[in-house]
Amino acid sequence: MASRDPQTQMTLVQRQIQQDWANREYIEVITGSIKKISDFLNSFDLSCRSRLATLNEKLTSLERRVEYIEARVTKGETLS
């Protein structure tokens, strides 16, 4: 088995180090992107829940009004 000369060995190590840094930078970009997506989804979820809660309150209020009007109509009362 022939051993590599020191210069070739150093070049190989430098390439490995450069590749390692490139991989770490790539992982950092991917991690940052995943965090941004996660933050957006959490914000979107909160916004949707808030809007749905508001719509639910409005719908409940409308349902009560309809029930009240139906009861008055059933009794024959005027709505004015």
PDB file as gemmi writes it, atoms N, CA and C in Angstrom:
CRYST1    1.000    1.000    1.000  90.00  90.00  90.00 P 1                      
ATOM      1  N   MET A   1       0.820  -1.177   0.000  1.00  0.00           N  
ATOM      2  CA  MET A   1       0.000   0.000   0.000  1.00  0.00           C  
ATOM      3  C   MET A   1       0.867   1.245   0.000  1.00  0.00           C  
ATOM      4  N   ALA A   2       0.685   2.073  -0.934  1.00  0.00           N  
ATOM      5  CA  ALA A   2       1.493   3.291  -1.013  1.00  0.00           C  
ATOM      6  C   ALA A   2       0.837   4.375  -0.176  1.00  0.00           C  
ATOM      7  N   SER A   3       1.656   5.037   0.625  1.00  0.00           N  
ATOM      8  CA  SER A   3       1.094   6.124   1.434  1.00  0.00           C  
ATOM      9  C   SER A   3       1.111   7.401   0.613  1.00  0.00           C  
ATOM     10  N   ARG A   4       0.174   8.266   0.917  1.00  0.00           N  
ATOM     11  CA  ARG A   4       0.083   9.528   0.184  1.00  0.00           C  
ATOM     12  C   ARG A   4       1.121  10.500   0.709  1.00  0.00           C  
ATOM     13  N   ASP A   5       1.543  11.365  -0.178  1.00  0.00           N  
ATOM     14  CA  ASP A   5       2.492  12.381   0.278  1.00  0.00           C  
ATOM     15  C   ASP A   5       1.743  13.406   1.133  1.00  0.00           C  
ATOM     16  N   PRO A   6       2.445  14.129   1.988  1.00  0.00           N  
ATOM     17  CA  PRO A   6       1.807  15.075   2.909  1.00  0.00           C  
ATOM     18  C   PRO A   6       0.958  16.131   2.204  1.00  0.00           C  
ATOM     19  N   GLN A   7       1.389  16.585   1.034  1.00  0.00           N  
ATOM     20  CA  GLN A   7       0.644  17.623   0.306  1.00  0.00           C  
ATOM     21  C   GLN A   7      -0.723  17.089  -0.142  1.00  0.00           C  
ATOM     22  N   THR A   8      -0.737  15.875  -0.667  1.00  0.00           N  
ATOM     23  CA  THR A   8      -1.988  15.258  -1.113  1.00  0.00           C  
ATOM     24  C   THR A   8      -2.911  15.028   0.076  1.00  0.00           C  
ATOM     25  N   GLN A   9      -2.340  14.564   1.176  1.00  0.00           N  
ATOM     26  CA  GLN A   9      -3.118  14.329   2.397  1.00  0.00           C  
ATOM     27  C   GLN A   9      -3.734  15.632   2.890  1.00  0.00           C  
ATOM     28  N   MET A  10      -2.967  16.727   2.863  1.00  0.00           N  
ATOM     29  CA  MET A  10      -3.450  18.027   3.328  1.00  0.00           C  
ATOM     30  C   MET A  10      -4.582  18.520   2.427  1.00  0.00           C  
ATOM     31  N   THR A  11      -4.416  18.336   1.120  1.00  0.00           N  
ATOM     32  CA  THR A  11      -5.450  18.756   0.175  1.00  0.00           C  
ATOM     33  C   THR A  11      -6.744  17.985   0.425  1.00  0.00           C  
ATOM     34  N   LEU A  12      -6.637  16.701   0.684  1.00  0.00           N  
ATOM     35  CA  LEU A  12      -7.807  15.875   0.971  1.00  0.00           C  
ATOM     36  C   LEU A  12      -8.508  16.356   2.241  1.00  0.00           C  
ATOM     37  N   VAL A  13      -7.738  16.639   3.268  1.00  0.00           N  
ATOM     38  CA  VAL A  13      -8.304  17.139   4.526  1.00  0.00           C  
ATOM     39  C   VAL A  13      -8.981  18.487   4.298  1.00  0.00           C  
ATOM     40  N   GLN A  14      -8.349  19.355   3.515  1.00  0.00           N  
ATOM     41  CA  GLN A  14      -8.946  20.665   3.234  1.00  0.00           C  
ATOM     42  C   GLN A  14     -10.274  20.520   2.490  1.00  0.00           C  
ATOM     43  N   ARG A  15     -10.320  19.608   1.545  1.00  0.00           N  
ATOM     44  CA  ARG A  15     -11.578  19.359   0.815  1.00  0.00           C  
ATOM     45  C   ARG A  15     -12.663  18.848   1.754  1.00  0.00           C  
ATOM     46  N   GLN A  16     -12.286  17.952   2.645  1.00  0.00           N  
ATOM     47  CA  GLN A  16     -13.257  17.422   3.599  1.00  0.00           C  
ATOM     48  C   GLN A  16     -13.780  18.527   4.513  1.00  0.00           C  
ATOM     49  N   ILE A  17     -12.881  19.397   4.942  1.00  0.00           N  
ATOM     50  CA  ILE A  17     -13.288  20.515   5.804  1.00  0.00           C  
ATOM     51  C   ILE A  17     -14.217  21.454   5.039  1.00  0.00           C  
ATOM     52  N   GLN A  18     -13.862  21.768   3.793  1.00  0.00           N  
ATOM     53  CA  GLN A  18     -14.717  22.639   2.986  1.00  0.00           C  
ATOM     54  C   GLN A  18     -16.087  22.011   2.757  1.00  0.00           C  
ATOM     55  N   GLN A  19     -16.105  20.719   2.487  1.00  0.00           N  
ATOM     56  CA  GLN A  19     -17.379  20.021   2.283  1.00  0.00           C  
ATOM     57  C   GLN A  19     -18.202  20.015   3.571  1.00  0.00           C  
ATOM     58  N   ASP A  20     -17.523  19.838   4.693  1.00  0.00           N  
ATOM     59  CA  ASP A  20     -18.212  19.866   5.984  1.00  0.00           C  
ATOM     60  C   ASP A  20     -18.857  21.229   6.226  1.00  0.00           C  
ATOM     61  N   TRP A  21     -18.128  22.291   5.938  1.00  0.00           N  
ATOM     62  CA  TRP A  21     -18.682  23.644   6.109  1.00  0.00           C  
ATOM     63  C   TRP A  21     -19.853  23.877   5.162  1.00  0.00           C  
ATOM     64  N   ALA A  22     -19.715  23.413   3.935  1.00  0.00           N  
ATOM     65  CA  ALA A  22     -20.810  23.559   2.966  1.00  0.00           C  
ATOM     66  C   ALA A  22     -22.048  22.817   3.454  1.00  0.00           C  
ATOM     67  N   ASN A  23     -21.844  21.617   3.985  1.00  0.00           N  
ATOM     68  CA  ASN A  23     -22.967  20.845   4.523  1.00  0.00           C  
ATOM     69  C   ASN A  23     -23.606  21.557   5.710  1.00  0.00           C  
ATOM     70  N   ARG A  24     -22.783  22.103   6.583  1.00  0.00           N  
ATOM     71  CA  ARG A  24     -23.307  22.819   7.754  1.00  0.00           C  
ATOM     72  C   ARG A  24     -24.102  24.061   7.336  1.00  0.00           C  
ATOM     73  N   GLU A  25     -23.590  24.791   6.333  1.00  0.00           N  
ATOM     74  CA  GLU A  25     -24.307  25.972   5.844  1.00  0.00           C  
ATOM     75  C   GLU A  25     -25.646  25.568   5.236  1.00  0.00           C  
ATOM     76  N   TYR A  26     -25.646  24.483   4.477  1.00  0.00           N  
ATOM     77  CA  TYR A  26     -26.878  23.981   3.867  1.00  0.00           C  
ATOM     78  C   TYR A  26     -27.889  23.588   4.944  1.00  0.00           C  
ATOM     79  N   ILE A  27     -27.421  22.882   5.947  1.00  0.00           N  
ATOM     80  CA  ILE A  27     -28.296  22.479   7.053  1.00  0.00           C  
ATOM     81  C   ILE A  27     -28.848  23.699   7.766  1.00  0.00           C  
ATOM     82  N   GLU A  28     -28.031  24.728   7.939  1.00  0.00           N  
ATOM     83  CA  GLU A  28     -28.466  25.965   8.594  1.00  0.00           C  
ATOM     84  C   GLU A  28     -29.564  26.646   7.778  1.00  0.00           C  
ATOM     85  N   VAL A  29     -29.396  26.684   6.455  1.00  0.00           N  
ATOM     86  CA  VAL A  29     -30.414  27.286   5.586  1.00  0.00           C  
ATOM     87  C   VAL A  29     -31.719  26.499   5.681  1.00  0.00           C  
ATOM     88  N   ILE A  30     -31.626  25.190   5.609  1.00  0.00           N  
ATOM     89  CA  ILE A  30     -32.818  24.342   5.691  1.00  0.00           C  
ATOM     90  C   ILE A  30     -33.491  24.511   7.052  1.00  0.00           C  
ATOM     91  N   THR A  31     -32.715  24.523   8.112  1.00  0.00           N  
ATOM     92  CA  THR A  31     -33.261  24.696   9.461  1.00  0.00           C  
ATOM     93  C   THR A  31     -33.967  26.038   9.588  1.00  0.00           C  
ATOM     94  N   GLY A  32     -33.350  27.093   9.073  1.00  0.00           N  
ATOM     95  CA  GLY A  32     -33.970  28.417   9.109  1.00  0.00           C  
ATOM     96  C   GLY A  32     -35.270  28.451   8.325  1.00  0.00           C  
ATOM     97  N   SER A  33     -35.277  27.801   7.172  1.00  0.00           N  
ATOM     98  CA  SER A  33     -36.491  27.753   6.353  1.00  0.00           C  
ATOM     99  C   SER A  33     -37.603  26.989   7.057  1.00  0.00           C  
ATOM    100  N   ILE A  34     -37.256  25.891   7.685  1.00  0.00           N  
ATOM    101  CA  ILE A  34     -38.251  25.113   8.426  1.00  0.00           C  
ATOM    102  C   ILE A  34     -38.811  25.937   9.575  1.00  0.00           C  
ATOM    103  N   LYS A  35     -37.960  26.697  10.252  1.00  0.00           N  
ATOM    104  CA  LYS A  35     -38.419  27.547  11.351  1.00  0.00           C  
ATOM    105  C   LYS A  35     -39.382  28.614  10.839  1.00  0.00           C  
ATOM    106  N   LYS A  36     -39.053  29.230   9.698  1.00  0.00           N  
ATOM    107  CA  LYS A  36     -39.941  30.245   9.122  1.00  0.00           C  
ATOM    108  C   LYS A  36     -41.299  29.649   8.767  1.00  0.00           C  
ATOM    109  N   ILE A  37     -41.283  28.467   8.164  1.00  0.00           N  
ATOM    110  CA  ILE A  37     -42.535  27.796   7.807  1.00  0.00           C  
ATOM    111  C   ILE A  37     -43.330  27.475   9.063  1.00  0.00           C  
ATOM    112  N   SER A  38     -42.656  26.974  10.071  1.00  0.00           N  
ATOM    113  CA  SER A  38     -43.315  26.645  11.336  1.00  0.00           C  
ATOM    114  C   SER A  38     -43.921  27.886  11.985  1.00  0.00           C  
ATOM    115  N   ASP A  39     -43.167  28.986  12.001  1.00  0.00           N  
ATOM    116  CA  ASP A  39     -43.687  30.242  12.558  1.00  0.00           C  
ATOM    117  C   ASP A  39     -44.916  30.708  11.790  1.00  0.00           C  
ATOM    118  N   PHE A  40     -44.859  30.630  10.451  1.00  0.00           N  
ATOM    119  CA  PHE A  40     -46.003  31.032   9.638  1.00  0.00           C  
ATOM    120  C   PHE A  40     -47.217  30.165   9.946  1.00  0.00           C  
ATOM    121  N   LEU A  41     -47.010  28.851  10.000  1.00  0.00           N  
ATOM    122  CA  LEU A  41     -48.139  27.951  10.255  1.00  0.00           C  
ATOM    123  C   LEU A  41     -48.745  28.184  11.638  1.00  0.00           C  
ATOM    124  N   ASN A  42     -47.912  28.431  12.631  1.00  0.00           N  
ATOM    125  CA  ASN A  42     -48.428  28.727  13.967  1.00  0.00           C  
ATOM    126  C   ASN A  42     -49.218  30.026  13.972  1.00  0.00           C  
ATOM    127  N   SER A  43     -48.717  31.032  13.287  1.00  0.00           N  
ATOM    128  CA  SER A  43     -49.413  32.313  13.188  1.00  0.00           C  
ATOM    129  C   SER A  43     -50.732  32.147  12.438  1.00  0.00           C  
ATOM    130  N   PHE A  44     -50.700  31.399  11.347  1.00  0.00           N  
ATOM    131  CA  PHE A  44     -51.905  31.146  10.555  1.00  0.00           C  
ATOM    132  C   PHE A  44     -52.943  30.399  11.390  1.00  0.00           C  
ATOM    133  N   ASP A  45     -52.502  29.407  12.137  1.00  0.00           N  
ATOM    134  CA  ASP A  45     -53.396  28.643  13.010  1.00  0.00           C  
ATOM    135  C   ASP A  45     -54.070  29.558  14.027  1.00  0.00           C  
ATOM    136  N   LEU A  46     -53.285  30.403  14.666  1.00  0.00           N  
ATOM    137  CA  LEU A  46     -53.827  31.327  15.663  1.00  0.00           C  
ATOM    138  C   LEU A  46     -54.835  32.279  15.032  1.00  0.00           C  
ATOM    139  N   SER A  47     -54.503  32.796  13.867  1.00  0.00           N  
ATOM    140  CA  SER A  47     -55.398  33.710  13.160  1.00  0.00           C  
ATOM    141  C   SER A  47     -56.705  33.013  12.786  1.00  0.00           C  
ATOM    142  N   CYS A  48     -56.605  31.807  12.257  1.00  0.00           N  
ATOM    143  CA  CYS A  48     -57.809  31.055  11.868  1.00  0.00           C  
ATOM    144  C   CYS A  48     -58.676  30.738  13.076  1.00  0.00           C  
ATOM    145  N   ARG A  49     -58.055  30.321  14.159  1.00  0.00           N  
ATOM    146  CA  ARG A  49     -58.828  30.014  15.366  1.00  0.00           C  
ATOM    147  C   ARG A  49     -59.560  31.244  15.876  1.00  0.00           C  
ATOM    148  N   SER A  50     -58.887  32.387  15.838  1.00  0.00           N  
ATOM    149  CA  SER A  50     -59.499  33.633  16.292  1.00  0.00           C  
ATOM    150  C   SER A  50     -60.680  34.003  15.406  1.00  0.00           C  
ATOM    151  N   ARG A  51     -60.491  33.922  14.109  1.00  0.00           N  
ATOM    152  CA  ARG A  51     -61.573  34.261  13.175  1.00  0.00           C  
ATOM    153  C   ARG A  51     -62.742  33.293  13.301  1.00  0.00           C  
ATOM    154  N   LEU A  52     -62.434  32.013  13.455  1.00  0.00           N  
ATOM    155  CA  LEU A  52     -63.502  31.029  13.619  1.00  0.00           C  
ATOM    156  C   LEU A  52     -64.270  31.254  14.918  1.00  0.00           C  
ATOM    157  N   ALA A  53     -63.578  31.640  15.971  1.00  0.00           N  
ATOM    158  CA  ALA A  53     -64.249  31.933  17.239  1.00  0.00           C  
ATOM    159  C   ALA A  53     -65.184  33.125  17.076  1.00  0.00           C  
ATOM    160  N   THR A  54     -64.728  34.159  16.361  1.00  0.00           N  
ATOM    161  CA  THR A  54     -65.568  35.332  16.114  1.00  0.00           C  
ATOM    162  C   THR A  54     -66.787  34.946  15.282  1.00  0.00           C  
ATOM    163  N   LEU A  55     -66.579  34.158  14.233  1.00  0.00           N  
ATOM    164  CA  LEU A  55     -67.704  33.706  13.415  1.00  0.00           C  
ATOM    165  C   LEU A  55     -68.671  32.850  14.220  1.00  0.00           C  
ATOM    166  N   ASN A  56     -68.140  32.025  15.097  1.00  0.00           N  
ATOM    167  CA  ASN A  56     -68.988  31.187  15.937  1.00  0.00           C  
ATOM    168  C   ASN A  56     -69.868  32.037  16.846  1.00  0.00           C  
ATOM    169  N   GLU A  57     -69.285  33.092  17.424  1.00  0.00           N  
ATOM    170  CA  GLU A  57     -70.067  33.997  18.273  1.00  0.00           C  
ATOM    171  C   GLU A  57     -71.174  34.669  17.472  1.00  0.00           C  
ATOM    172  N   LYS A  58     -70.855  35.133  16.274  1.00  0.00           N  
ATOM    173  CA  LYS A  58     -71.860  35.781  15.426  1.00  0.00           C  
ATOM    174  C   LYS A  58     -72.956  34.800  15.031  1.00  0.00           C  
ATOM    175  N   LEU A  59     -72.566  33.585  14.680  1.00  0.00           N  
ATOM    176  CA  LEU A  59     -73.538  32.569  14.297  1.00  0.00           C  
ATOM    177  C   LEU A  59     -74.447  32.213  15.467  1.00  0.00           C  
ATOM    178  N   THR A  60     -73.882  32.077  16.645  1.00  0.00           N  
ATOM    179  CA  THR A  60     -74.679  31.786  17.840  1.00  0.00           C  
ATOM    180  C   THR A  60     -75.678  32.903  18.090  1.00  0.00           C  
ATOM    181  N   SER A  61     -75.240  34.141  17.947  1.00  0.00           N  
ATOM    182  CA  SER A  61     -76.127  35.286  18.129  1.00  0.00           C  
ATOM    183  C   SER A  61     -77.257  35.262  17.102  1.00  0.00           C  
ATOM    184  N   LEU A  62     -76.934  34.985  15.856  1.00  0.00           N  
ATOM    185  CA  LEU A  62     -77.962  34.911  14.813  1.00  0.00           C  
ATOM    186  C   LEU A  62     -78.941  33.769  15.074  1.00  0.00           C  
ATOM    187  N   GLU A  63     -78.427  32.633  15.518  1.00  0.00           N  
ATOM    188  CA  GLU A  63     -79.304  31.501  15.830  1.00  0.00           C  
ATOM    189  C   GLU A  63     -80.284  31.860  16.937  1.00  0.00           C  
ATOM    190  N   ARG A  64     -79.811  32.562  17.959  1.00  0.00           N  
ATOM    191  CA  ARG A  64     -80.703  32.991  19.047  1.00  0.00           C  
ATOM    192  C   ARG A  64     -81.777  33.942  18.531  1.00  0.00           C  
ATOM    193  N   ARG A  65     -81.380  34.868  17.657  1.00  0.00           N  
ATOM    194  CA  ARG A  65     -82.350  35.812  17.107  1.00  0.00           C  
ATOM    195  C   ARG A  65     -83.400  35.087  16.273  1.00  0.00           C  
ATOM    196  N   VAL A  66     -82.965  34.115  15.461  1.00  0.00           N  
ATOM    197  CA  VAL A  66     -83.908  33.341  14.646  1.00  0.00           C  
ATOM    198  C   VAL A  66     -84.868  32.571  15.546  1.00  0.00           C  
ATOM    199  N   GLU A  67     -84.352  31.950  16.604  1.00  0.00           N  
ATOM    200  CA  GLU A  67     -85.217  31.217  17.535  1.00  0.00           C  
ATOM    201  C   GLU A  67     -86.227  32.150  18.191  1.00  0.00           C  
ATOM    202  N   TYR A  68     -85.786  33.336  18.559  1.00  0.00           N  
ATOM    203  CA  TYR A  68     -86.677  34.321  19.179  1.00  0.00           C  
ATOM    204  C   TYR A  68     -87.772  34.730  18.196  1.00  0.00           C  
ATOM    205  N   ILE A  69     -87.385  35.022  16.952  1.00  0.00           N  
ATOM    206  CA  ILE A  69     -88.368  35.430  15.942  1.00  0.00           C  
ATOM    207  C   ILE A  69     -89.326  34.287  15.641  1.00  0.00           C  
ATOM    208  N   GLU A  70     -88.820  33.069  15.536  1.00  0.00           N  
ATOM    209  CA  GLU A  70     -89.686  31.908  15.298  1.00  0.00           C  
ATOM    210  C   GLU A  70     -90.693  31.743  16.427  1.00  0.00           C  
ATOM    211  N   ALA A  71     -90.240  31.940  17.659  1.00  0.00           N  
ATOM    212  CA  ALA A  71     -91.143  31.811  18.809  1.00  0.00           C  
ATOM    213  C   ALA A  71     -92.232  32.873  18.753  1.00  0.00           C  
ATOM    214  N   ARG A  72     -91.873  34.092  18.396  1.00  0.00           N  
ATOM    215  CA  ARG A  72     -92.864  35.168  18.305  1.00  0.00           C  
ATOM    216  C   ARG A  72     -93.845  34.908  17.173  1.00  0.00           C  
ATOM    217  N   VAL A  73     -93.359  34.416  16.039  1.00  0.00           N  
ATOM    218  CA  VAL A  73     -94.239  34.119  14.906  1.00  0.00           C  
ATOM    219  C   VAL A  73     -95.189  32.987  15.274  1.00  0.00           C  
ATOM    220  N   THR A  74     -94.674  31.977  15.964  1.00  0.00           N  
ATOM    221  CA  THR A  74     -95.504  30.848  16.381  1.00  0.00           C  
ATOM    222  C   THR A  74     -96.624  31.304  17.306  1.00  0.00           C  
ATOM    223  N   LYS A  75     -96.313  32.257  18.189  1.00  0.00           N  
ATOM    224  CA  LYS A  75     -97.321  32.783  19.112  1.00  0.00           C  
ATOM    225  C   LYS A  75     -98.251  33.774  18.419  1.00  0.00           C  
ATOM    226  N   GLY A  76     -97.921  34.163  17.210  1.00  0.00           N  
ATOM    227  CA  GLY A  76     -98.758  35.104  16.479  1.00  0.00           C  
ATOM    228  C   GLY A  76     -98.505  36.550  16.831  1.00  0.00           C  
ATOM    229  N   GLU A  77     -97.396  36.826  17.473  1.00  0.00           N  
ATOM    230  CA  GLU A  77     -97.083  38.208  17.834  1.00  0.00           C  
ATOM    231  C   GLU A  77     -96.556  38.946  16.611  1.00  0.00           C  
ATOM    232  N   THR A  78     -96.734  40.240  16.612  1.00  0.00           N  
ATOM    233  CA  THR A  78     -96.165  41.045  15.531  1.00  0.00           C  
ATOM    234  C   THR A  78     -94.692  41.286  15.822  1.00  0.00           C  
ATOM    235  N   LEU A  79     -93.942  41.503  14.783  1.00  0.00           N  
ATOM    236  CA  LEU A  79     -92.501  41.682  14.930  1.00  0.00           C  
ATOM    237  C   LEU A  79     -92.103  43.140  15.067  1.00  0.00           C  
ATOM    238  N   SER A  80     -93.075  44.053  15.006  1.00  0.00           N  
ATOM    239  CA  SER A  80     -92.717  45.468  15.090  1.00  0.00           C  
ATOM    240  C   SER A  80     -92.621  45.973  16.491  1.00  0.00           C  
TER     241      SER A  80                                                      
END                                                                             
